[in-house]
Amino acid sequence: MGEYLSSTSKISNNRIAMNAQQGAAVLSTATLKMQPAATGPTDNHRLRLFSGSANVPLSQEIARYLGMDLGPMIRKRFADGEIYVQIQESIRGCDVYLIQPSCHPVNDNLMELLVMIDACRRASARQITAVIPYYGYARADRKTAGRESITAKLVANLITEAGANRILAMDLHSAQIQGYFDIPLDHVYSVPVILEYLASKNLSDIVVVSPDVGGVARARSFAKKLNDAPLAIIDKRRQAHNVAEVLNVIGDVEGKTAIMVDDMIDTAGTISQGARLLREEGARQVYACATHPVFSPPAIERLASGLFEEVIVTNTIPLDESKRFPQLVTLSVANLIGETIWRIHEDSSVSSMFR
């Protein structure tokens, strides 16, 4: 496999035809409930897109979907590692969208996002939306022991205090993170993109598997959209961070095509141990689906070990060649994010895309 799928047909059928002189925009679509965002002329020059350095290819795809260019910006580092950002055009009174996942190196990319937000605030942007395809520090979303930090809330405070007016995030680690922000947050999902790819494979006897009890709600929602496929759960207990022990499978997987669903794959310990157990319980095929390919060592060795037919992820996090392997399939969420940006700009419904 290993091929890069730039978009899915359902979303890629959505096209924005822009008239530069009149500022009109027409959206044509027939799926995912994507209706025209506006019926009259639109002030397109008020919309600005800027990209941080974390995932420039995704930002370019989003800009291409919207029929515009990324805004000019200088990004550099001083000799001691400090980050410098300067916007190279006037954004006074504009709606600015800053695209920056907080992936590896997490601290650098997060700080760059904060500096970008501050630069836009001081440049008198009308509204600043932080587009965060992958929200780092999300796993510490509550206290599980004494004297711990809730970093998901800390990062939310940092972004808000820097000057962001709105957040656009994809597949947060837990839904409660939405409540950590005191500003509007639009939460979108990669499910339509992944579901369409799976539908194109014509799989039979599907069972959707949650790799742990915490992901049951996510897996149940996924299964419902797969024609109410049956659900199974991996019962596991974590002994330490990034170390998991799989105990047993709750549900029937014998002779079935198991699709494991999670929001991210980090070291792949949980999902690979789960896949091994599914094989032992008689699963005919095992697929892994996740939005965010964090892929910390030794994830690649585990995922490429032959346990999976395919490992299906999206491009919220960029992957270099060292993190690619034959079973990997990368789907693009650029059109979905681009459509969401357009709807936010036009004050149109976002949730209707997923009904």
C-alpha positions as CSV (number, residue, x, y, z in Angstrom):
1,M,0.0,0.0,0.0
2,G,1.8,3.1,1.3
3,E,0.2,5.3,-1.3
4,Y,-0.9,8.8,-0.5
5,L,-4.6,9.3,-1.0
6,S,-5.0,13.1,-1.5
7,S,-8.8,13.1,-0.9
8,T,-12.0,11.1,-0.8
9,S,-14.5,11.4,-3.5
10,K,-17.4,12.4,-1.3
11,I,-15.6,15.5,0.0
12,S,-13.5,16.1,-3.1
13,N,-16.8,16.5,-5.1
14,N,-17.2,19.7,-3.1
15,R,-15.7,22.5,-5.1
16,I,-15.6,26.2,-4.4
17,A,-15.7,28.3,-7.6
18,M,-14.5,31.7,-6.7
19,N,-15.0,34.9,-8.7
20,A,-12.1,37.2,-7.8
21,Q,-13.9,40.3,-9.1
22,Q,-17.3,39.8,-7.6
23,G,-16.2,37.9,-4.5
24,A,-18.9,35.2,-5.1
25,A,-18.6,31.6,-4.0
26,V,-20.6,28.6,-5.0
27,L,-20.4,25.2,-3.3
28,S,-21.6,22.2,-5.2
29,T,-22.1,18.9,-3.3
30,A,-24.4,16.0,-2.9
31,T,-23.0,14.2,0.1
32,L,-22.2,14.7,3.8
33,K,-25.1,17.2,4.0
34,M,-22.8,19.9,2.6
35,Q,-25.1,22.6,1.4
36,P,-24.2,25.9,-0.1
37,A,-22.7,28.1,2.6
38,A,-23.9,31.3,1.1
39,T,-26.3,32.5,-1.6
40,G,-25.0,35.9,-2.3
41,P,-21.8,37.8,-2.9
42,T,-19.1,37.2,-0.2
43,D,-16.3,39.4,0.9
44,N,-13.6,36.8,0.2
45,H,-10.7,39.2,0.6
46,R,-11.4,39.2,4.4
47,L,-10.5,35.5,4.7
48,R,-6.8,34.8,5.3
49,L,-5.0,31.5,5.7
50,F,-1.6,31.2,7.3
51,S,0.4,28.1,8.0
52,G,2.9,27.3,10.8
53,S,5.8,25.0,10.0
54,A,4.4,21.8,11.6
55,N,2.4,20.6,8.5
56,V,2.8,22.8,5.5
57,P,1.6,20.2,2.9
58,L,-1.8,19.9,4.7
59,S,-2.1,23.7,4.8
60,Q,-1.4,23.9,1.1
61,E,-4.1,21.3,0.4
62,I,-6.6,23.3,2.5
63,A,-5.7,26.5,0.7
64,R,-6.1,24.7,-2.7
65,Y,-9.5,23.5,-1.7
66,L,-10.6,27.0,-0.8
67,G,-9.1,28.4,-4.1
68,M,-6.7,30.7,-2.3
69,D,-3.0,31.0,-1.4
70,L,-1.4,30.8,2.0
71,G,-0.6,34.2,3.4
72,P,3.0,35.4,3.3
73,M,4.8,35.1,6.6
74,I,8.4,35.1,7.9
75,R,9.2,32.3,10.4
76,K,12.7,32.0,11.8
77,R,14.7,31.1,14.9
78,F,17.3,33.1,16.7
79,A,20.6,31.6,17.6
80,D,19.3,30.5,21.0
81,G,16.2,28.8,19.6
82,E,13.6,31.5,20.1
83,I,10.9,31.7,17.5
84,Y,10.3,34.8,15.4
85,V,7.1,35.4,13.3
86,Q,6.1,38.3,11.1
87,I,3.0,38.5,8.9
88,Q,4.0,40.0,5.6
89,E,0.6,41.5,4.6
90,S,-2.1,43.7,6.2
91,I,-4.7,41.6,8.0
92,R,-6.4,44.5,9.7
93,G,-10.1,43.7,10.0
94,C,-9.6,40.2,8.5
95,D,-10.8,36.7,9.6
96,V,-7.5,34.9,10.0
97,Y,-7.1,31.1,10.2
98,L,-3.8,29.8,11.5
99,I,-3.1,26.1,10.7
100,Q,-0.8,24.4,13.0
101,P,-1.0,20.9,14.6
102,S,1.0,20.6,17.9
103,C,2.8,17.4,16.8
104,H,6.5,16.6,17.3
105,P,8.4,18.6,18.2
106,V,5.4,19.4,20.4
107,N,6.8,22.3,22.5
108,D,8.3,24.1,19.4
109,N,5.1,23.8,17.4
110,L,2.9,24.9,20.2
111,M,5.1,27.9,20.9
112,E,5.1,28.8,17.3
113,L,1.3,28.7,17.2
114,L,1.1,31.1,20.3
115,V,3.6,33.5,18.6
116,M,1.5,33.4,15.4
117,I,-1.7,34.2,17.3
118,D,0.0,37.1,19.2
119,A,1.3,38.5,15.9
120,C,-2.1,38.5,14.4
121,R,-3.7,40.0,17.4
122,R,-1.3,42.9,17.4
123,A,-1.9,43.3,13.7
124,S,-5.6,44.0,14.4
125,A,-7.1,40.9,12.9
126,R,-10.9,40.9,13.4
127,Q,-11.1,37.3,14.4
128,I,-8.3,34.7,14.9
129,T,-9.1,31.0,14.5
130,A,-6.5,28.5,15.5
131,V,-6.9,25.5,13.3
132,I,-5.4,22.6,15.2
133,P,-5.6,19.3,13.3
134,Y,-3.8,17.5,16.1
135,Y,-4.1,18.8,19.7
136,G,-1.1,17.9,21.7
137,Y,-1.0,17.5,25.5
138,A,-4.5,16.1,25.2
139,R,-4.0,12.8,27.1
140,A,-3.6,14.5,30.5
141,D,-7.3,15.6,30.5
142,R,-8.0,14.9,34.1
143,K,-6.2,14.0,37.3
144,T,-5.8,10.3,37.8
145,A,-3.4,10.7,40.8
146,G,-2.4,13.4,43.2
147,R,-0.1,16.3,42.3
148,E,-0.6,15.9,38.5
149,S,-1.1,18.6,35.9
150,I,-4.1,18.7,33.6
151,T,-2.1,19.8,30.5
152,A,-5.1,19.7,28.1
153,K,-6.6,22.6,30.1
154,L,-3.3,24.4,30.5
155,V,-2.8,24.4,26.7
156,A,-6.3,25.7,26.2
157,N,-5.6,28.5,28.6
158,L,-2.4,29.4,26.7
159,I,-4.1,29.5,23.3
160,T,-6.9,31.6,24.7
161,E,-4.7,34.1,26.5
162,A,-2.5,34.4,23.4
163,G,-5.5,36.0,21.7
164,A,-7.3,33.2,19.7
165,N,-11.1,33.9,19.3
166,R,-12.1,30.5,18.0
167,I,-10.7,26.9,17.8
168,L,-11.1,24.4,15.0
169,A,-9.9,21.0,16.2
170,M,-10.1,17.4,14.8
171,D,-10.8,14.3,16.8
172,L,-9.8,15.5,20.2
173,H,-8.5,12.7,22.5
174,S,-11.6,13.2,24.7
175,A,-14.8,15.2,24.1
176,Q,-14.5,17.0,27.4
177,I,-11.5,19.0,26.1
178,Q,-14.1,21.2,24.3
179,G,-15.2,22.5,27.6
180,Y,-11.7,23.6,28.6
181,F,-12.0,26.5,26.2
182,D,-13.9,29.7,27.1
183,I,-14.1,30.6,23.4
184,P,-16.1,28.8,20.6
185,L,-14.7,25.5,19.5
186,D,-15.7,23.6,16.4
187,H,-14.9,19.9,16.7
188,V,-14.8,17.9,13.5
189,Y,-14.1,14.2,12.8
190,S,-12.2,12.2,10.2
191,V,-14.9,9.5,10.2
192,P,-16.4,10.3,6.8
193,V,-13.0,10.1,5.1
194,I,-12.1,6.8,6.7
195,L,-15.6,5.3,6.2
196,E,-15.6,6.0,2.5
197,Y,-12.2,4.4,2.1
198,L,-13.4,1.3,4.0
199,A,-16.6,1.2,1.9
200,S,-14.5,1.1,-1.3
201,K,-12.9,-2.1,-0.1
202,N,-16.2,-4.0,0.1
203,L,-15.3,-5.8,3.4
204,S,-17.6,-8.4,4.8
205,D,-18.4,-9.8,8.2
206,I,-17.1,-6.6,9.9
207,V,-16.8,-6.2,13.7
208,V,-15.6,-2.8,15.0
209,V,-13.2,-3.2,17.9
210,S,-12.4,-0.6,20.6
211,P,-8.8,-1.1,21.8
212,D,-9.8,-0.1,25.3
213,V,-12.9,0.6,27.4
214,G,-12.3,4.4,27.1
215,G,-12.8,4.3,23.4
216,V,-16.1,2.4,23.4
217,A,-18.2,5.5,22.6
218,R,-16.0,6.3,19.6
219,A,-16.1,2.7,18.3
220,R,-19.9,2.5,18.8
221,S,-20.4,5.6,16.8
222,F,-18.1,4.3,14.1
223,A,-19.9,0.9,14.1
224,K,-23.3,2.6,13.7
225,K,-22.1,4.3,10.5
226,L,-20.9,1.0,9.2
227,N,-24.5,-0.4,8.9
228,D,-24.7,-1.1,12.6
229,A,-21.8,-3.4,12.6
230,P,-21.3,-5.5,15.8
231,L,-19.0,-4.2,18.5
232,A,-16.1,-5.8,20.4
233,I,-13.9,-4.4,23.2
234,I,-10.3,-5.2,24.2
235,D,-10.2,-5.4,28.0
236,K,-6.8,-4.0,29.0
237,R,-5.1,-2.5,32.0
238,R,-2.3,0.0,31.7
239,Q,0.7,-0.6,34.0
240,A,2.5,2.6,33.1
241,H,2.4,5.4,30.5
242,N,2.9,3.9,27.0
243,V,2.9,0.4,28.4
244,A,-0.3,-1.7,28.1
245,E,-1.3,-5.2,29.1
246,V,-4.1,-6.8,27.1
247,L,-6.3,-9.3,29.0
248,N,-9.2,-10.5,26.8
249,V,-11.8,-9.7,24.1
250,I,-15.4,-8.9,25.0
251,G,-17.4,-9.9,21.9
252,D,-17.3,-12.3,19.0
253,V,-14.5,-11.8,16.5
254,E,-14.1,-15.4,15.2
255,G,-14.0,-15.5,11.4
256,K,-14.7,-11.8,11.1
257,T,-12.9,-8.8,9.7
258,A,-11.9,-6.7,12.8
259,I,-11.6,-3.0,12.4
260,M,-9.8,-1.4,15.4
261,V,-10.7,2.3,15.8
262,D,-8.8,4.9,17.9
263,D,-8.1,8.6,17.8
264,M,-4.3,8.2,17.7
265,I,-1.5,5.7,17.4
266,D,1.5,6.6,19.5
267,T,3.9,3.7,20.4
268,A,1.3,1.2,19.0
269,G,1.6,-0.9,22.1
270,T,-2.2,-1.0,22.8
271,I,-3.3,-1.6,19.2
272,S,-0.7,-4.2,18.3
273,Q,-1.3,-6.2,21.4
274,G,-5.0,-6.0,20.7
275,A,-4.4,-7.1,17.1
276,R,-2.4,-10.1,18.3
277,L,-5.2,-11.1,20.7
278,L,-7.8,-10.7,17.9
279,R,-5.8,-13.1,15.7
280,E,-5.6,-15.6,18.6
281,E,-9.4,-15.3,19.0
282,G,-9.9,-16.2,15.3
283,A,-10.3,-12.9,13.5
284,R,-9.8,-13.4,9.8
285,Q,-8.4,-10.0,9.1
286,V,-7.4,-7.0,11.2
287,Y,-7.4,-3.4,10.1
288,A,-6.3,-0.4,12.3
289,C,-7.9,3.0,11.8
290,A,-6.7,6.2,13.6
291,T,-6.9,9.9,12.9
292,H,-3.5,10.9,14.3
293,P,-0.3,9.0,13.4
294,V,1.9,10.1,16.2
295,F,4.2,7.0,15.6
296,S,6.7,7.3,18.5
297,P,9.3,4.5,18.6
298,P,8.8,1.5,18.4
299,A,5.5,2.1,16.6
300,I,6.8,1.4,13.1
301,E,8.3,-2.0,14.0
302,R,5.0,-3.1,15.7
303,L,2.7,-1.9,13.0
304,A,4.8,-3.4,10.2
305,S,5.1,-6.8,11.9
306,G,2.3,-8.4,9.9
307,L,-0.5,-8.2,12.4
308,F,-2.5,-5.8,10.2
309,E,-3.8,-6.0,6.7
310,E,-3.7,-2.2,6.6
311,V,-3.0,0.7,9.0
312,I,-5.3,3.6,8.0
313,V,-4.5,7.1,9.2
314,T,-4.9,10.7,8.1
315,N,-2.5,13.5,7.3
316,T,-3.2,15.6,10.4
317,I,0.5,14.8,11.3
318,P,3.1,14.8,8.6
319,L,5.0,11.5,8.1
320,D,8.5,11.3,6.6
321,E,9.8,8.3,4.8
322,S,11.3,6.7,7.9
323,K,7.7,6.4,9.3
324,R,6.2,4.7,6.2
325,F,5.7,1.0,5.8
326,P,3.9,-1.3,3.3
327,Q,0.7,-1.6,5.2
328,L,0.3,2.2,5.8
329,V,-2.6,4.0,4.0
330,T,-2.7,7.8,4.5
331,L,-6.0,9.7,3.8
332,S,-6.2,13.4,3.4
333,V,-8.6,15.5,5.6
334,A,-7.7,18.7,3.8
335,N,-11.0,19.1,2.0
336,L,-13.0,18.4,5.2
337,I,-11.0,21.0,7.1
338,G,-11.3,23.4,4.2
339,E,-15.0,23.0,4.0
340,T,-15.3,23.6,7.8
341,I,-13.2,26.8,7.5
342,W,-15.5,28.1,4.8
343,R,-18.6,27.3,6.8
344,I,-17.2,29.1,9.8
345,H,-16.3,32.1,7.7
346,E,-19.8,32.2,6.2
347,D,-21.6,31.6,9.6
348,S,-23.0,28.4,8.3
349,S,-23.7,25.1,10.1
350,V,-20.7,22.8,10.7
351,S,-22.5,20.0,12.5
352,S,-24.8,19.4,9.5
353,M,-21.7,18.0,7.7
354,F,-21.8,14.9,9.9
355,R,-25.5,14.2,10.3
